[in-house]
Amino acid sequence: MSHSLSEIWVYLSATPLLGLTLTLLAYQAAFWLYRRAGFHPLANPVLLSVSFIAVLLLVTGMPYKTYFDGAQFVHFLLGPATVALAIPLHAQWPKLKAMAGPLVIALVAGSLTAALSAYAIGALLGASRESLMSLAPKSVTTPIAMAVAESLGGLPSLTAVLVITTGILGAVGARYLYRLLRIDDHAVRGFAIGIASHGIGTARAFQVSEQAGAFAALAMGLNGLLTAVSLPWLLPWLERLLGR
């Protein structure tokens, strides 16, 4: 029986669509657990589904490339999904215009703080230049972060891990921080998590309310744009200033 199952797995693992199927099943299982846990942040479905896939790849010995050959279909849909986030944002246009000034200030402050604090902490702990350049764009959505890290001489693969970790930590811990700081406005909450925790934080914001999700999507997009423009000249200037 086990021999037959092994043969079936060998056959299926050669099929590109297996990666897509595993991804969808893992997320459905993770979301079921998330719902059963009362949507508790610690049961974040992204964290759970990533864990499920990682364990499965380790147990079966499936190469990541084989898995991603199928999972890349989901990756492709990230672009259209991101553009579609403009639809709920349009419904928040009156509030967006009223808050335009504070949002611009929050964007610049949040974006620079996220990048420079990561760089500074890494430098104080003695991280290599490659690691520092991989750390700096950690709060930006993965495709932009990897491209920025590569242009700066960082390691895109390390940046991808840091981005996902940052997003999960933000999605898990934001609610408690907002309560501690007594921040109740959903627009403010959404914009903050969108800057700090990109797509994963935005997905969590949409689960709270459409307004929080819309402002998180706006912050995610603007932070990606600002980081992609500013970091390639800001960090080399900072290195020269510090004599590194």
Buried (B, 14 or more C-beta within 10 A) or exposed (E): EEEEEEEEBEEEBEEBEBBBEBBBBBBEBBBEBBEEEEBEBEBBBBBBBBEBBEEBBEEBEBEEEBBBBBBBBBEEEEEEEBEEBEEBBEEBEEBBEEBEEEBEEBBBEBBBEBBBBBBBEBBEEEBEBBBBBBBBBBBBBBBBBBBBBBBBEBBBEBBBEBBBBBBBBBBBBBBEBBEEEEEEBBBBBBBBBBBBBBBBBBBBBBEBBBBBBBBBBBBBBBBBBBBBEBBEEBBEEBBEEEEE
